[in-house]
Amino acid sequence: MSEQHVEQLTHPRSLRFTTQGIAPASRVHLWERHNARALIPLDIRTIDESPLQAREINVHLPHLSLAQVNGSPQIVERSESFIGDNPRDAVAIYFATQGDAFFFHCGGNESLKPGQAIMYDTDLPFTRGFARGLEELVLTIPRAVYRDLTGEESLREPVVFPFGSDADTTAQALVKLLRSTVVPQANGSAPHTPDAERGLLDLLRPLVVHRQAGNGSCYVSAAKDYVERHLADPGLSAQQVAAAVGISPRHLARAFAETGLTLREYLRDRRLDRAWELLTAPGAEDLALGELAPRVGFSSHNYFSRAFRSRFDVTPCRARQQFGIASH
């Protein structure tokens, strides 16, 4: 590979690649070659006749490999035959920071938006596509390290999870540290490698264990946490909760079915429980009953009153009179 397009950064285990200055006819080949060397071997093709634009920063820590990737519209693939010739023996996490993407795998397909990540075994077939280009962070975990973190050999199916402002703090902290580690500072310096890798591994452990595919109870727990923080939103939907957790609405419905309640029933009951807490708390006599329903996420006062009486066998007014705690 031409040295003018692969620059060694200040960090001794860092590389930076760009297609700038490369003849258009050679760009895809050299882009594939760089990824095979520095990240994950891929079969890459462009969507149209426009010359490929791509750049990548790679940081290789003792156990983990990191990258920041930018590119124009393209499709990347690892088919079964390609994997046979180019095994990677790792689990990869792709953090989408700009651009929508699709992810086809043997079990179906996933649609990804900025603020979502997908974790998958690199030695299982997949196809990824970016119709409007991509900007992402990538973290690859060797299989031996993944086994130490989770006790599992592999992922059976991809796991999608959020890392944006509505995500859990672990995912947010991981992306923040990943970004600060892989992106060189203005003066060319890089974070101290041992500290960076220790921090990444400490954050990865609870994240990957929590997100292992098939662990329905973890998804339910994450969904309940999201619901709790959005009880007052009357527009809260199964689609919104599923997106926040990082799975499809159908998958979330199956996970909730194991608890004996649907998500809709759980949301209704938690809103009613919250209404009871407000009605029986000190100072509840100052709460206007007409304000109660919207305050706990019900858009219909009549429906709220019927549901409250059905659950507690008492009206909201009587509940405050009989069970409320006076503020004086």
C-alpha positions as CSV (number, residue, x, y, z in Angstrom):
1,M,0.0,0.0,0.0
2,S,1.3,3.4,-0.9
3,E,2.8,5.1,2.2
4,Q,1.5,8.5,1.1
5,H,-2.0,7.3,1.9
6,V,-1.3,5.5,5.2
7,E,0.2,7.8,7.8
8,Q,1.7,6.5,11.1
9,L,0.4,8.8,13.9
10,T,2.3,9.8,17.0
11,H,0.9,6.8,18.9
12,P,3.1,3.9,17.8
13,R,0.2,1.6,17.2
14,S,-2.0,4.1,15.3
15,L,-2.7,4.4,11.5
16,R,-4.6,6.8,9.4
17,F,-5.9,6.1,5.9
18,T,-7.5,8.3,3.3
19,T,-8.6,7.9,-0.3
20,Q,-7.6,11.5,-1.0
21,G,-5.0,11.6,-3.8
22,I,-5.6,8.0,-4.9
23,A,-6.8,7.3,-8.4
24,P,-10.5,6.6,-8.4
25,A,-10.1,3.2,-10.0
26,S,-7.8,2.0,-7.2
27,R,-9.7,3.4,-4.2
28,V,-12.0,0.4,-3.4
29,H,-9.1,-2.0,-3.7
30,L,-6.9,0.0,-1.4
31,W,-9.8,0.7,1.0
32,E,-10.4,-3.1,1.3
33,R,-6.7,-3.7,1.7
34,H,-6.4,-1.2,4.5
35,N,-9.4,-2.6,6.4
36,A,-8.0,-6.2,6.1
37,R,-4.8,-5.0,7.6
38,A,-6.1,-2.6,10.2
39,L,-9.6,-3.5,11.2
40,I,-11.8,-6.3,9.6
41,P,-11.4,-7.8,6.1
42,L,-14.4,-6.7,4.0
43,D,-15.8,-7.2,0.5
44,I,-16.6,-3.6,-0.4
45,R,-18.5,-2.0,-3.4
46,T,-19.8,1.4,-4.1
47,I,-23.5,2.0,-4.8
48,D,-23.1,4.2,-7.9
49,E,-20.3,5.3,-10.2
50,S,-19.1,8.1,-8.0
51,P,-15.5,7.7,-6.8
52,L,-15.3,6.3,-3.3
53,Q,-14.4,8.8,-0.6
54,A,-13.2,7.2,2.7
55,R,-10.9,7.9,5.6
56,E,-10.1,5.9,8.7
57,I,-8.2,6.3,11.9
58,N,-7.1,3.0,13.7
59,V,-5.7,2.5,17.1
60,H,-4.5,-0.9,18.2
61,L,-4.3,-1.5,21.9
62,P,-2.9,-4.7,23.4
63,H,-6.3,-6.4,23.4
64,L,-8.7,-4.2,21.6
65,S,-8.8,-2.5,18.2
66,L,-10.5,0.8,17.7
67,A,-11.4,2.9,14.6
68,Q,-13.1,6.0,13.4
69,V,-14.5,5.5,9.9
70,N,-15.9,8.0,7.4
71,G,-17.1,7.1,3.9
72,S,-19.3,7.9,1.0
73,P,-22.3,5.6,0.1
74,Q,-21.1,1.9,0.0
75,I,-22.0,-1.7,0.8
76,V,-19.7,-3.9,2.9
77,E,-20.1,-7.6,3.2
78,R,-18.7,-10.7,4.8
79,S,-20.2,-13.7,3.1
80,E,-19.8,-17.3,4.3
81,S,-17.2,-18.0,1.6
82,F,-15.4,-14.7,2.3
83,I,-15.2,-15.5,6.0
84,G,-13.7,-18.9,5.2
85,D,-10.9,-17.2,3.4
86,N,-10.7,-14.2,5.8
87,P,-11.6,-15.2,9.4
88,R,-11.4,-12.5,12.0
89,D,-12.3,-14.4,15.2
90,A,-13.7,-11.4,17.0
91,V,-16.9,-9.6,18.0
92,A,-17.3,-6.1,16.6
93,I,-19.4,-3.2,17.9
94,Y,-20.3,-0.5,15.3
95,F,-21.4,2.9,16.8
96,A,-23.3,4.9,14.2
97,T,-22.7,8.7,14.7
98,Q,-24.0,9.9,11.3
99,G,-25.9,8.3,8.5
100,D,-28.6,5.6,8.5
101,A,-27.7,2.0,7.7
102,F,-29.1,-1.4,7.1
103,F,-27.6,-4.7,8.5
104,F,-28.6,-8.0,6.9
105,H,-27.8,-11.2,8.7
106,C,-29.0,-14.8,8.5
107,G,-31.8,-14.2,11.0
108,G,-33.2,-11.1,9.3
109,N,-32.3,-7.4,9.1
110,E,-31.8,-4.4,11.3
111,S,-32.2,-0.7,10.5
112,L,-29.8,1.6,12.3
113,K,-29.9,5.3,13.0
114,P,-27.3,7.7,14.5
115,G,-27.1,7.1,18.2
116,Q,-27.5,3.3,17.9
117,A,-24.8,0.6,18.0
118,I,-24.9,-3.0,16.7
119,M,-22.8,-5.8,18.1
120,Y,-22.1,-8.9,16.0
121,D,-19.8,-11.8,15.5
122,T,-17.4,-11.0,12.6
123,D,-17.3,-14.6,11.5
124,L,-21.0,-14.9,10.9
125,P,-22.2,-13.6,7.5
126,F,-23.5,-10.1,7.2
127,T,-24.1,-7.3,4.8
128,R,-24.1,-3.6,5.8
129,G,-25.2,-0.7,3.6
130,F,-24.9,3.1,3.8
131,A,-27.1,4.8,1.2
132,R,-26.0,8.3,2.3
133,G,-22.5,7.5,3.6
134,L,-21.3,6.8,7.1
135,E,-19.5,8.1,10.1
136,E,-19.0,5.6,12.8
137,L,-16.8,4.4,15.6
138,V,-15.8,0.7,15.7
139,L,-14.6,-1.5,18.5
140,T,-13.4,-5.0,17.9
141,I,-13.0,-7.5,20.7
142,P,-11.0,-10.7,20.1
143,R,-12.9,-13.8,20.8
144,A,-10.7,-14.8,23.8
145,V,-11.4,-11.4,25.4
146,Y,-15.1,-11.6,24.7
147,R,-15.1,-15.1,26.3
148,D,-13.4,-13.6,29.4
149,L,-15.9,-10.8,29.6
150,T,-19.1,-12.8,29.1
151,G,-18.4,-16.5,29.5
152,E,-19.8,-17.0,26.0
153,E,-18.0,-18.0,22.8
154,S,-20.1,-15.9,20.4
155,L,-23.2,-14.0,19.7
156,R,-26.0,-16.0,18.1
157,E,-27.6,-12.9,16.5
158,P,-26.8,-9.1,16.4
159,V,-27.6,-6.9,19.3
160,V,-28.7,-3.3,18.8
161,F,-28.5,-0.8,21.6
162,P,-28.6,3.0,22.0
163,F,-25.7,5.1,23.2
164,G,-27.2,8.6,22.9
165,S,-28.7,10.9,25.5
166,D,-31.5,8.4,26.3
167,A,-29.1,5.5,26.7
168,D,-27.7,4.1,30.0
169,T,-24.7,5.9,31.4
170,T,-22.4,2.9,30.7
171,A,-23.0,3.1,26.9
172,Q,-22.5,6.8,26.9
173,A,-19.3,6.6,28.9
174,L,-18.0,3.9,26.6
175,V,-18.5,6.0,23.5
176,K,-17.0,9.0,25.1
177,L,-13.8,7.1,26.0
178,L,-13.7,5.3,22.7
179,R,-13.9,8.6,20.8
180,S,-11.2,10.3,23.0
181,T,-8.9,7.3,22.5
182,V,-9.2,6.9,18.8
183,V,-9.3,10.6,17.7
184,P,-5.8,12.2,18.1
185,Q,-5.7,15.5,20.0
186,A,-4.9,18.7,18.1
187,N,-1.2,18.4,19.2
188,G,-1.0,14.8,17.9
189,S,-0.9,13.2,21.4
190,A,-3.0,10.1,22.4
191,P,-4.4,9.0,25.7
192,H,-2.1,6.7,27.8
193,T,-2.8,3.3,26.3
194,P,-3.0,1.1,29.5
195,D,-5.4,3.5,31.2
196,A,-7.5,3.8,28.0
197,E,-7.8,0.0,27.5
198,R,-8.5,-0.7,31.2
199,G,-11.3,1.9,31.1
200,L,-12.8,0.4,27.9
201,L,-12.7,-3.1,29.3
202,D,-14.3,-2.0,32.6
203,L,-17.1,-0.4,30.6
204,L,-17.5,-3.2,28.1
205,R,-17.9,-5.9,30.7
206,P,-21.3,-4.8,32.1
207,L,-22.5,-3.6,28.7
208,V,-21.8,-6.8,26.7
209,V,-23.1,-9.1,29.5
210,H,-26.3,-7.0,29.8
211,R,-26.8,-6.9,26.0
212,Q,-26.1,-10.5,25.1
213,A,-28.7,-11.7,22.5
214,G,-31.5,-13.7,23.9
215,N,-31.4,-12.3,27.4
216,G,-35.0,-11.2,27.5
217,S,-34.9,-10.2,31.2
218,C,-32.2,-7.6,30.5
219,Y,-34.3,-6.0,27.8
220,V,-37.3,-5.9,30.1
221,S,-35.3,-4.3,32.8
222,A,-34.0,-1.7,30.4
223,A,-37.5,-1.1,29.1
224,K,-38.9,-0.6,32.6
225,D,-36.2,1.9,33.4
226,Y,-37.0,3.8,30.2
227,V,-40.7,3.7,31.0
228,E,-40.1,5.0,34.5
229,R,-38.2,8.1,33.2
230,H,-41.0,8.8,30.6
231,L,-44.2,8.0,32.5
232,A,-45.6,11.5,32.0
233,D,-45.3,11.4,28.2
234,P,-48.8,10.6,26.9
235,G,-47.3,9.7,23.5
236,L,-44.9,7.0,24.8
237,S,-45.3,4.0,22.5
238,A,-43.9,0.5,22.2
239,Q,-42.0,1.6,19.2
240,Q,-40.3,4.3,21.2
241,V,-39.4,2.1,24.1
242,A,-38.1,-0.7,21.8
243,A,-35.9,1.8,19.9
244,A,-34.5,3.1,23.2
245,V,-33.7,-0.5,24.4
246,G,-32.3,-1.4,21.0
247,I,-34.6,-4.2,19.8
248,S,-37.6,-4.5,17.6
249,P,-41.2,-3.9,19.1
250,R,-41.9,-7.6,18.3
251,H,-38.8,-8.7,20.2
252,L,-39.7,-6.5,23.2
253,A,-43.3,-7.8,23.2
254,R,-42.0,-11.4,23.4
255,A,-39.7,-10.5,26.2
256,F,-42.5,-8.8,28.2
257,A,-44.8,-11.8,27.6
258,E,-42.5,-13.8,29.9
259,T,-43.5,-11.5,32.7
260,G,-47.2,-12.1,32.3
261,L,-47.9,-8.5,31.3
262,T,-47.8,-6.7,28.0
263,L,-45.8,-3.5,27.8
264,R,-49.1,-1.5,27.5
265,E,-50.4,-3.1,30.7
266,Y,-47.2,-2.5,32.5
267,L,-47.2,1.2,31.4
268,R,-50.8,1.6,32.5
269,D,-50.2,0.1,35.9
270,R,-47.1,2.1,36.6
271,R,-48.9,5.3,35.7
272,L,-51.8,4.4,38.0
273,D,-49.3,3.5,40.8
274,R,-47.7,6.9,40.3
275,A,-51.1,8.6,40.5
276,W,-51.7,6.8,43.8
277,E,-48.4,8.0,45.2
278,L,-49.3,11.6,44.3
279,L,-52.7,11.3,45.8
280,T,-51.5,9.9,49.1
281,A,-48.4,12.0,49.5
282,P,-48.1,14.9,52.0
283,G,-49.7,18.0,50.4
284,A,-52.0,16.0,48.1
285,E,-55.0,18.1,49.2
286,D,-53.5,20.9,47.1
287,L,-53.4,18.8,43.9
288,A,-56.2,19.5,41.5
289,L,-57.8,16.2,40.4
290,G,-58.2,17.5,36.9
291,E,-54.4,17.9,36.6
292,L,-53.6,14.4,37.8
293,A,-54.3,12.4,34.6
294,P,-52.0,14.4,32.3
295,R,-49.4,14.6,35.0
296,V,-49.0,10.8,34.9
297,G,-49.3,10.4,31.2
298,F,-53.1,9.8,30.6
299,S,-54.6,11.9,27.8
300,S,-58.2,11.0,28.8
301,H,-59.4,11.9,32.2
302,N,-62.4,9.6,31.9
303,Y,-60.2,6.6,31.0
304,F,-57.9,7.4,33.8
305,S,-60.8,7.5,36.3
306,R,-62.1,4.1,35.2
307,A,-58.7,2.5,35.2
308,F,-57.9,3.9,38.6
309,R,-61.1,2.6,40.1
310,S,-60.6,-0.8,38.4
311,R,-57.1,-1.2,39.9
312,F,-57.7,0.2,43.4
313,D,-61.4,-0.3,43.9
314,V,-61.7,3.3,44.8
315,T,-62.1,6.6,43.0
316,P,-59.1,9.1,42.9
317,C,-61.1,11.5,45.1
318,R,-61.9,8.9,47.7
319,A,-58.3,7.6,47.7
320,R,-57.1,11.0,48.6
321,Q,-59.7,11.4,51.3
322,Q,-59.2,8.0,52.9
323,F,-55.5,7.3,52.4
324,G,-53.9,10.8,51.9
325,I,-51.3,12.0,54.4
326,A,-52.1,15.5,55.6
327,S,-49.3,18.1,55.2
328,H,-49.9,19.6,58.6
